[in-house]
Amino acid sequence: MSTKMTKRKSRGASGLHASHADLVAALRGPHILNQMYWIYQSGRLGALKRLSKKGHPKLSLAHALLISSVDPQGTRIGVLAARTNKTKQFTGRLVQELEKRGYLAAVPDPSDGRAAIVRATAKGVQFMADTVEFKREFEAMLTAAIGEKRMQALTKTVDDLADFLQARGEKISTVDDA
């Protein structure tokens, strides 16, 4: 190999490492996606920890979203699947898990014997109440940190960004660990 070729390869390799380091720093550093994800994870993990202490252990975010998607009069599994952006099969499996744990009850749909209506049990309703309590406390903590005016502006901005992405046709799963 010629000396010229060796120098070129060496320069290219060191350039790659410097560029790699810059890319890593850019990806790991503070930017809106990392910051929003960190806030989301803080709330999500805080909620699951708090709910576990309140007597709802080992529930995932998928379980929590499903329970909160059940209407007071009951909801068909297909509707729950659409609301949670999951398949009917996956949703059916979650319903079975939550039935065994006492959060939901599935009963035959009187208008269609082949379908089932899913209803929250008293334990499921208590779970929702505990979840709402945590949500309010978490939002109050964030509001105390940045002030009411800035929190309102942040909420409006996030709503506007979500509307923008939705208008572009972005399909976003509502649960990240399911």
N, C-alpha and C positions, 0 to 999 in steps of 0.2 A: 504494500500500500504506500502511496506517495505521501510525502510530508504535507503537501497541500490538502490532501484528502483527510488526513488525520486531524489537522487543525480545523477543517470545516466541520467534521463530525463532533469534535470536542466543543467547538463553539455552539453548534446546534444543541448538543446535550445540555450545556450549561444554560443556554437560552431557554430550553424546555423546563429545566428545574426552576429558574427564576419565574418563568411564566406560570408554572404549576403552583409555586408558592403564592404568587399574586392571586391566582384563581381561588386557591384554598382560603386565603385571607378574605377575599371578596364574598365567598360563599358562607364562611363562618361568622363574618362580621355582622354588625347590626344592619339589617335591612328590613323592609316592611313585612316580607313573608316570614322571616325568622321571628320577628317581634310579635306578629299576630299569632303565629303558631305557639309561641311560648305562653302568651296570655291564655290562649285556648287550652293548652295542656294544663296550665295552672288551675284553671277553673274545672276542667274535666277530672283531673286527678283529685283535686280538693273535694269535688262533689262525690266521687266514688268512695273516698276515704270517710267523709262525713256520713254518707248514706250507710256505709258498713257499720259505723258506730251506732247508728240509729236503728239497727236491726235488719238491714238489707245487705248482707254480705255477698260477695262474689257475683255481683251483677255487673255486666258490661254496659258500655254506652249503647250497644245495640238493644239490650234488654230495656234500658231506661227509655230509649226513644220509642220502642214498640209500646210499652205500657202507656206512655204519654200520648200515643196516637189513637188510643181507643176512645171512641165517643161515649158519652154517658149512657146512651141507649144501646150501645154495642156496635161493633163494626165487623164486616166480613174480612176474611183473611186477604182476599185480593185487594181490597181497599187499603188495608194496613201495609201490604207489600208496596203498593204504589206510593203511599205517603212516606215510607221509609226508604224508598228507592232500592228495594231488595226483591229477590225472586219470591214467588209464592211458596216454593219449596223451603227456602231458607226461613221465611216468615213463619210458615207452619211449624217448622222445627223449634223456633224460638217460642212460639205460643205453647207448644207441648212442654218445653222446659219451664216456662213461667206458670203453667197450670200445675205442674208437679210441685212447684215451690209456693203455690197458693196465691199468686199475684193476679192470675187471669182465670177465667172459666169460659170454655167454649160450649155452646149449646146449639142444637139444631135450629136452623133458620125456619120459622114457621111458614114463610112464603116460598121456600125452596128446600125440601128435605135433603138435597145433596150438599147444601152449603151449611156452614156454621157461622154463628154470630159469636164474636169474642167480646166478653165483658170484663171489666176490672172488678176484682173482689174488694172487700173492705181493706185487705192488705195492700192491694194495688192502689187504691185511692189514698191510703196513708203514705205509700211510697211517693205518689205525686205531690202530696202536701209537703213531705219532707224535702223533695226536690225543689219545689217553689220556694220554700224557706231558705235553702242554700243559695238559690239563684238570686234572691233579693239581697241576701247578706253579701254575696260576692260583688254584685253590682254596686251596693252601697259602699263597700270597701274601695272599689275603683273610683267611685264618685268622690269619696273623701280624699283620695290621693290627688286628683286633678281638678276638682271643683265641679259644681253643678253645670255651669255654662259650658265648660270644655267637654264634659261628659255628653251633654246634649248635642254638641257639635260633632263629637266623635261618633255618636250613635247615628246621626243624620248622614255623615260621610260614609260610614260602613253600609248603611241602607242603600245609599246612592250607588256605591260600588257593586253591591250585590245585584241591584236592579240592572246596572250596566252589563254585568256578566251574564245575567239571565237573558237580557235582550239580545245578546250575541249568540244565544243558543247554548251556552255552557251548561252541561249536565253535571251536576255536582252531587256526589253521594252525601247524605246527611250523617253518615256514621263512618268513622275511619277504621274501626277495628272489627268490623263484622264481615 
